[in-house]
Amino acid sequence: MTSSLAPEFKFPDDLEGFWQWDKMHLPRPLSPQTQELYVAGYSTGFTAAMDEFAYPVGFSYTPINYYGYNTLPPQPLGDETMEERLERHKGIMHDVLPRMGELWENEWLPSMMPGIDRARSTDYGALSDSELLETYDSMHEDLNQRFTVHGKINFVLASASLFADFYNAEFSPEDPTEPYECLQGFPTRSLDAGRGLWALRNAIMASATVTGIFENSEPSEILAMLDASDEGRKFRTQFDEYLDEFGWRTDVFEVEVPTWREDPEIPLNTLQGYISLGDDSNPEIKYEQAIATRERLTAEAREKLAGNPEKLGEFNRLYEMAKHYLPITENHNYWIDQIGNAVVRLPLIEMGERLAKRGAIADADDVYMLFRAEIAQAFDGTDQSALAKQRRAEMAAWATIVPPPMFGEPPPPPEGDPMFAGLMKMFGLPAEPSDDPDVINGTGASAGVVQGTAKVVKNLSEASKLRKGDILVTEMTMPPWTPLFSTVSAVVADTGGVLSHCAIVSREYRIPCVVGTIVGTSVIKDGMQLTVDGSQGIVRIDSR
């Protein structure tokens, strides 16, 4: 067991191969429950999907000092040679990639819905201890199934990468992010969530009473204030309906963190910021602009290729595959990474309350500090209070350090593998460090140049510091962060590449974005004046 004093970060002596810290998804130390559920889900589900598609490597996550590291281990080839495996994978991709949107809508998403619906409708309080544990185990199996689907839809990255490479090679645009704008402006659940928040903002503005509550109250006070008046209660009903649909989310991959449904201070805080915005910040306007840009760019591309039927045919083929990238990427997050992960909290909440009442743990939230076998022991009478306390202290201690980005030597990238190329475009590759202390290099992910005031936000609870026109500096973003893009003028992220969520949403909201800076949140401080060049991938500190 790691010392709570957080000594120098050391990798296990028996660790082999190349491992990389997944800061984009897992920037914080992970609770034991998150390690057991999500890390196992990633490893089991992703590898099952990659094996089904005959991909020659699998996917493995492991917690090291509570941080999540991943690797791509070789898959057993059985009786096949590597050449035969790759040829079989190529044949499967030839069949699957053109049908990815259809498979998601008609097969993969429907296969997950029974487990999600069952999890949301179960009365966990009515279950016996043994039934509660059995239900938890069943939900773990459902989670692994969802991550198998997740592993399959990951291959849409290959489609986006192939299209972008063709586009850049054929047209040599000044802005290398231009092909990704051809993949923007499609309906998604993230767009629906943003529309819903904007509709709530309009409902606030329509009532002087409700507007006053949001202008003059702390987020923790708003619900009680709303319940004190007829107009407030009317708005509260609309807000609760929104949470029932879109409140199954948190800003990090951590099962211990309450969802918006349980703790609505984050969306209430976001709405407080929205009432200061003009109608020009309506996400619908940004969406229409994204559609117009996509239609213009694709029409221009087809016109340029009109005299070459072969290349025009290739453009259309690749585009038909790649256009599913945005909807699948955003919608899978809604169903798998948000609702699918959030429902796992429901039995754990009940377990924690029972065990705390019995004295097996000191606090209900300590259940997240235990692995499944240790929870069962607690139900059998073992006092796990000291163990939970020790692990919580260890997590807090390790949270004060920055872990090494990688272990081992990275293998040479495979040639001609569109999936690997897509993964690199999502996770990003390290930029060449700048020799100028006032310049930070990254990857240009959304075009444009903006000057503004930096605000460093590492979790959504800090988002209230953002004002209209500020530059958001962060480690990473996920769909629950999307409403912030209506407020800020640019985004700078430590992690990610041109196919990351942060890049996607920045292009959708038409604001400059630089990702993969690595050191952005370490070097940049609140109040610094920045120039962000989202085409060149450069962030300049103009004033400290």
N, C-alpha and C positions, 0 to 999 in steps of 0.2 A: 504494500500500500504506500502511495506517495506521501511524503511528509507534508504536513499542513504549513510548514515554513516556506514552501515553494522554492526548493533549491534550484540550481542551474538545470535547465531543461535537458534531459538526457533521453535518448531513444533506447528501447529495449535491446539488450545484447543479442537476442535471437532474431531481430528484425532483418529481413532480407529484401533485396530489390529496391525499387524506386517508389517513394511515397511522398505525396504532396498535401500540405494543409489546404483544405477547401475553405478558405476564408470567405469566398463568395456566398456560400450557403451556411457555413458553420463558423462564424467569426468569434463565438464565445465558447467557454467551457460548457460541456454538455452534461446534463444530469444523468445519473445511471439509467433512469427510465428512458430518456431520449437515446442514450447509447444503445440500449437493448431493443427498442422499438424501431427507430428510424435507421440507425446504422445497420442493424440486421436486415431491415427492409430493403435498404439500398443494395446491400451486398447480395441478398437472396434474389430479390426481384429483378434487379438489373441484369445479374448474371444469367438468370433463367431466360430473360428476353434475348440477350445477346447469343445465348446458346441456340435458342429457337431460330434465330436468323443466321446461324452458322458463322457468327463473327468469331475470329480466332482468339480474342481476348475476352475476359470477364471484367467484373467490377467489384472492388472490395473496399469497404470502409473499416477503419479500426480506430478506436479512441486511444490516444497517447497523452497521458497527463490531462485527461478530460477533453482534449481537442480532437476534432475529427480529421483524420488523414485518409487519403484514398490512393488506390493504385489500380492499374489495368493488368491483372495477372494473365499469363497465357492459359488458354483453355486446352484440356486434353484433346488430342487429335484422333484418338482411337486408331482405326485402320486407315484413316485418311493421311495423305501428305498435306503439307501446308498449301501447296499449289491447288490441290483438290478442294481443300476447305475454302480457300478464297474464291475459287470458281463457283462453288455451291452458294457462298454468301452473295456473290455478284448476281447469280440467277434469282435468288430470293428477293434481293433489292430491286431487280428489274420488274418483278411482279408487285412488290409491296409499295414502293415509293409513289407510283402514280395513283395508288388507291388509299393513301394514308388518311386523307380527309374522310373518305367513305368508311374506312375501317374504324376510325375513331367514333364517328357519329352512330354508326349502325351496329357495331360489334363490341368494341372495347369499352366505351362509356356505358352502354346498357349492362354489360357484364358486371360492372362495379356497383350499380345502383341498388341492388337488393341489400348488399352489406351496409351501404351508407344509410339507406332508409331504416333498416333494422336497428342500427346503432342509434339513430336519432329518436326512434320511437320507443325504445326499451325503458321500462320502469326499473331502474337499477336499485332503487330503495326497496323494492318488493322481492329482490333475489336473496336467497340464503348466501352465506359466505362461500360455500362450495360452488353454487351456481354463479356467483359473481366472478370467481376465479375462472370458471369454465367459459363464461361469456367473454372475459378479458382474453383468454387464449384464442377463442374463435375470432375475436376482432383483430388479434395479431395476425392470424392467417389471412383475414380479409385485407389487412394492410399490405401484407406481402404480395397478394394478388394485385392490388392497386399499383404497387411499385413494379410489378412485372409489366403491367400496361404502360407505366411510366417509361420503363426501359425500352419498350417498343416504339413509343412515340418519339423518343430521343433521336431516332434515326431520321426524323424530318430535318434535323440539322444538316444532314448530307445533302438534301434537296436544296436548302437555302444556300449552302456553300457552293454547290455546282452551278446554280444560277448566277450567283454573284461573280464567280470566277469567269464564267462565259461573258457576262455583261462587261466586266472591266477589261477583259482581253479584247473584246470586239469594239468597244466604244471609247476606251481610255478616258473616262470622265475626269475632270479636274478634281472632283471630290470622290474619293474611292468608296464613300458610304452611299453614293447615289443608287446602286442597285438595290439596297435594302429599303429605300423609299418606294420602290416598286412593290414591296411586300407589305406596305402599311395600309391603313385605312380599311380594315375589315372589322365586322362586328365581333365583339368578344364579351365575356363576362366581366372583365376588368372595365371595359367601356360602360357596361350596364351599371356597375357599382359606382362609377364616377357620375353617371347621369343621375343616379338615385341620390347621391350626396348633393348634387347641384339643385335637384328638385326640393330637397329639404332646406337648402339655403334660401331658395325662393319662397318657401313657406314661412321661414323665419322673417324674411323681409316684408312679407305681406301683413304681419301683425306687429304693431308697435309694442304690445305687451311682451311677446316672445323675443322680439329684437332687444328690448331692454334687458331681459334676463340673460341673453347671451353676451351682451356688451358689458354687463356689470357683475357677473358672477364667475367664480372659479369653476372649472369643469366638474369638480366633485360636488358642487352645490346645485348644478343646473337641474337635474332630474327632480329634486325636491321642490325647487322653485316652480318648475313646470306644473307639478301636481297641485299647486295651490290656486290655479285659476282655470276657467273653462277653456280659454284659448290655449293655455299651456298644456292642458290635458289632451286637447285635440291634436296639437303638434306631437305630444308624447306618443300618441297612438301611431302616427305616421313614422316616427323614429323607431318605435319597437318593431313595426312591420319591416322596416329596412334592415334592422339587426337580425330578424328571423331569416332573412334571405342572404345577407352579405356579412353578417357578424361572426361567421365561423372562421375567423382569421386572427393571426397575430403577426408581428413584424419580424419574427425570428423563428427558426426551426428549433423550438424548445417546448416540449410537452408541459413543462411546469408553468409556462406563461399563460395567464388567463386570456381567453378570446375577447373580442369586442362585445359579444353577447353578455359575457360575465362582467366585464369591466369596460363600460362604454366611454371612459374619459377621453380616449384617443379620438374617436369620431366626433365627440362633442367639441374637443379642442380644435379639430380640423374645421368644423362648422363655424367656430368663433373666428377663425382666419378667413373663411369664405365670405362672411358678411362684409368684409372690408374690400372685397374685390369687385371690380366693375363687370358688366355683362360681357365684356370682351374676353374674360377668362373662362367663359362657359366651355366645358370640354367638347360640347357638340360642335362648336366653331372649329376647334382644332381637328376634330374628326373629319369634318367636311373638307378642310384644307388638305388633310392627308389623302383623302379620296381623290381630290382634284390633282394633287401632285402625282399620285400613282397612275391615274388615267393618262395624264399628260406624258409622263416618262415612257410608259409602255407603248402609247401611240407613236411617239417619236422614234422609239427603238424599232417598231415594226415598219415604219415608213423608211428608215435607213436601210433596212434589210429587204425591202420589197423586191429589189432586183436580184436577190440571191435566195431562191426558194429553199435551198438546202439549209442555209443558216437561219432563215426565218422559221423553218420547221423545227430546228433545234431550239431556237429561242422559245417558241410556243410550247414545246414539249417540256423544257426545263421549267418554264414559268408555271405551267399547270401543276407541276409537282410542288414547286416552292411556294405557291400562293397559300398553301395550307399551313405554312410555318407559324404565322402570327396567331391565327385562331387556335391552333392546337397548343401552342406554347402557353398562351394566356388561359385558355379554358381548362387545360389539364391542371393548371395550378389551382384554379377554383375548386375543382372536384377532388384532386388528389392531395395537393400540398396544403390546402386550406381546410375544406370540410372534411376530407378524408383523414387528415391528421388530427383535427380538432375533436372529432368524435371519440378518439382514444382517451381523451381526458375524462369523459363522462364516467366510466367505471372507476377510474383512478380517484376521482373526487369522492365517490361513495366509499371506496376502500379507505382513503385517508381519514374521512370523518369517523368511520367505525373504529379504526385502529387508534386514533387519537382519543376517542371516548374511553377506550379500554386501557389506555396508558401504554400501549405497545410502541407508540411514537409520541413525541412531545407535542407536535403540531400536525394538523392534517396535511399540510404541504410537504411534510417530511417523507411522505410516501414516494415522492419523486426521487428521493435519494437512495431508494432500495431497488434491487433487481427483483424479478418476478419470484424467484425461489425464496428470497428473503421476505417478500410480502406474505407468501404462504406460511413461512415460519412464524411471522408475526401473528397471523390468524390462529396459529397453533399455540400461541402463548409466549413466544420469544420476545423479549424486550429489545427492540431495535433502536431505541432512542439515541444511545451513545454512537452507534454506527452512523445513523443519519446525521447527527451533529458533526461527527468527524468529517464526513464527506462534504457537507455544506461548507465547512471551514476550508477544506482542500480546494473546492471549486473557487471560493473567494480568493484564496491565495494565488492560484494559477491564473486567475483573471487579471492579476496585476502585471503579468509578463506577456511579451509577444513571442509566440513560439516560432521556431525555425520554419521557413516556408517549405522546406523539402528535406528528404533523407535519401541518400544514395545518388547514383548517377542516372540522369534521365536517359532512357534508351533513344536511339535514333528514330526520328519519325518515319513511319512507313510511307513509301512512295505511292501516289495514286490512290489513296484511301480517302474518299469523300467524307466518310463518317469521322475519321480522325481530324480531318481539316475542319469539319463543322464544330467538333469539340473544342479545337483550338480557337475558333472564332467566338465561341461562347465564353470559355474561361479566359481567353486572352493569353498573349505571350508577353513576357517582361519587356518593357521599353528600355532603350539605351539611356542610362542615367545622364542627367544634364551636368555639365561642368559649372554652370551658373547657379549659385544658390537661390536666385530669384526666379528660376525657371524649372518647372516640373514637367517631365515628358510622360506621355501616356499614349493611348490609342484613340485617334479621332473616331467618334461613334455617331455624331450627329452634327451636321454642318452649321456654320455660323460663328461669328465673333461677338462676344458680349463682355462688357465691363460691369463690375458690381461688387457688392460687399459679401464677403465669405461668411457663412454660418455652418459650423461643423455639427452635424447631427448623426449620432451613432445609433439612436433608437427613436421610435416615434414619440415617445414621451417628451423628447426634447424639441419636437417640431414647432412648438408654440413660439420659439424664438424667431422663426422665419417671417420676413415681411416681403411684401410685393417687390419683386425685382432682385431679391437676394440670390446669391449663388450657393446652392446646396453642395456641401462637401461631405461625403459619407463613405463608409466602407463598401456598402453594397445596397441595393434596393430589391424589394419583392413587390408583388401586386398591391399589398396593403399600403405601400408608400405612394401609389399612383396619384392620389389627390394632391400631394404636395407639388406635383409638376405644374398645376394651375397657378401656383404662387410664385415659383422661382423663375429666374431668367436663364439659368444654366445649371448643369450638374457636373461635378467632379467626383469620381469614384476610385477607391483603391483597387478594386478588383474588376474582372469582367473583360469581355471583348465586344466586337461589333454585333454579336448575336445574343448578348446578355439582356436580361430584363431591363436594366437601366438604360441601355442603348435603344432598345425597342421603344420604350415609352418616351424617351427624349425626342426621338424622331416623330413619334405620333403627336407630341405636343409642340413640335417645331421649335425646340430650344437646343442650343449647343450642348454637347456632352463630350467629356474626355474620360475614358475608363482606363483601368489598369495602371493607375499612377503609382501604386504600391505604397507610396509615402504621403499621399495627399492629406490624410487626416492627422498624420504625425507632424508635418511641417506647417500646414496652414492653420491659423488660429482665427477665432471669431473676430470680425471687424476688419481683417485685412482686405485691401482693395485688390481685386484680381482681374486679369483679362483671360478669358477662356476662348481658345480657338478650337472649335470642335471639328474642323476639317483637318488641321495639321496635328492635332493631338497634343497641344501645348497649353500649359497653364502658367501665366506669368504673375508673380507677386509684384504689383505696382507700388504698394505702400504697406508697410508693416505697422 
